[in-house]
Amino acid sequence: MLKLTYTENSFSLEYLEVSLTDWVNQRVMLALHSATNIYIESSQAAFLLTCESSHLVDLKKLNQANIVEVCSCDASAVEVILKGTWIASHQDSEVGIFVTSLSKSAELLLERLAQTEQFCYA
């Protein structure tokens, strides 16, 4: 699964070898045991990537297979959109965690992008 952590000024993308269901269940149990609020909803997350990326061809293949959505923003950037689950402390929070489960090859490609490319959230 992929975990995207959104903070006030940035975000990070991380590949985890755990099932999405198990990870979400652990977060819910942690919130219950620590008496903290948790808000969970089906959602989308997006980040921008430069058009010069060497992985753009691979991303477009994922787009054709309906694994991710890739949309042109302008001449220099594309937006990569993922479907998954948003987890935060309350409904209106812009700080939280987005998790999604894709094919392993898609997850590893996006992890490589996070490690080698400069992108920001949209």
C-alpha positions as CSV (number, residue, x, y, z in Angstrom):
1,M,0.0,0.0,0.0
2,L,1.0,3.6,-0.4
3,K,0.8,6.1,2.5
4,L,0.9,9.8,1.7
5,T,1.3,12.0,4.7
6,Y,0.1,15.6,4.3
7,T,1.5,18.3,6.6
8,E,0.9,22.0,6.6
9,N,3.8,22.7,4.2
10,S,4.5,19.5,2.3
11,F,3.8,15.8,2.0
12,S,5.7,12.5,1.8
13,L,4.9,9.3,0.0
14,E,5.9,6.0,1.4
15,Y,5.5,2.3,0.3
16,L,4.4,-0.1,3.1
17,E,4.3,-3.9,2.9
18,V,1.1,-4.2,4.9
19,S,-2.5,-4.6,3.7
20,L,-4.6,-1.5,3.6
21,T,-7.3,-3.1,5.8
22,D,-4.8,-4.1,8.5
23,W,-3.2,-0.7,8.5
24,V,-6.5,1.2,8.8
25,N,-7.7,-1.2,11.5
26,Q,-4.6,-0.5,13.5
27,R,-5.1,3.3,13.2
28,V,-8.7,2.9,14.4
29,M,-7.7,0.8,17.4
30,L,-4.9,3.3,18.2
31,A,-7.4,6.2,18.2
32,L,-9.9,4.2,20.3
33,H,-7.3,3.2,22.9
34,S,-5.8,6.7,23.1
35,A,-9.2,8.5,23.1
36,T,-8.3,10.7,20.1
37,N,-10.6,11.7,17.3
38,I,-10.4,9.9,13.9
39,Y,-12.1,10.8,10.7
40,I,-12.1,8.4,7.8
41,E,-13.6,8.8,4.3
42,S,-13.1,7.6,0.7
43,S,-11.3,10.3,-1.1
44,Q,-8.8,11.3,-3.7
45,A,-5.2,12.6,-3.4
46,A,-3.1,14.4,-6.0
47,F,0.4,15.6,-6.6
48,L,2.1,17.5,-9.4
49,L,5.0,16.1,-11.4
50,T,7.1,17.9,-14.0
51,C,6.5,16.9,-17.7
52,E,10.3,16.2,-18.0
53,S,10.0,13.2,-15.7
54,S,11.5,10.0,-17.2
55,H,8.6,8.1,-15.6
56,L,5.9,9.9,-17.4
57,V,5.5,7.2,-20.0
58,D,5.0,4.6,-17.2
59,L,2.4,6.9,-15.5
60,K,0.5,7.2,-18.7
61,K,0.4,3.4,-19.0
62,L,-1.1,3.3,-15.5
63,N,-3.6,6.0,-16.5
64,Q,-4.7,3.8,-19.5
65,A,-5.1,0.8,-17.2
66,N,-7.3,3.0,-14.9
67,I,-4.9,2.5,-12.0
68,V,-4.1,6.2,-11.6
69,E,-5.4,9.3,-13.3
70,V,-2.9,11.6,-15.0
71,C,-4.1,15.0,-16.2
72,S,-2.1,17.8,-17.9
73,C,-2.0,21.0,-15.8
74,D,0.0,23.2,-18.1
75,A,3.1,22.9,-20.4
76,S,5.4,22.0,-17.5
77,A,3.4,19.8,-15.1
78,V,0.9,16.9,-14.9
79,E,-1.3,16.0,-12.0
80,V,-1.3,12.4,-10.7
81,I,-4.6,11.5,-8.9
82,L,-5.1,8.5,-6.7
83,K,-8.3,7.0,-5.2
84,G,-8.2,5.8,-1.6
85,T,-8.9,6.6,2.0
86,W,-8.3,9.9,3.9
87,I,-7.6,9.7,7.6
88,A,-7.4,12.8,9.8
89,S,-8.3,14.0,13.3
90,H,-11.5,15.8,12.0
91,Q,-13.5,16.3,8.9
92,D,-12.1,19.7,7.9
93,S,-8.5,18.9,8.5
94,E,-6.0,19.6,5.7
95,V,-3.3,17.6,7.7
96,G,-3.7,13.9,7.6
97,I,-2.8,10.6,6.0
98,F,-4.0,9.3,2.6
99,V,-3.7,5.5,2.0
100,T,-4.3,3.6,-1.2
101,S,-3.8,0.1,-2.5
102,L,-2.6,-0.3,-6.1
103,S,-0.8,-3.0,-8.0
104,K,2.6,-3.6,-6.5
105,S,4.4,-2.4,-9.7
106,A,2.4,0.9,-9.6
107,E,3.1,1.4,-5.9
108,L,6.9,0.8,-6.5
109,L,6.9,3.2,-9.4
110,L,5.3,5.9,-7.4
111,E,7.7,5.3,-4.5
112,R,10.6,5.7,-6.9
113,L,9.1,8.9,-8.1
114,A,8.9,10.2,-4.6
115,Q,12.5,9.3,-4.0
116,T,13.9,10.8,-7.2
117,E,11.6,13.5,-8.5
118,Q,10.6,16.8,-7.1
119,F,6.8,17.0,-6.8
120,C,4.3,18.7,-4.6
121,Y,0.8,18.1,-3.6
122,A,-2.0,19.7,-5.6
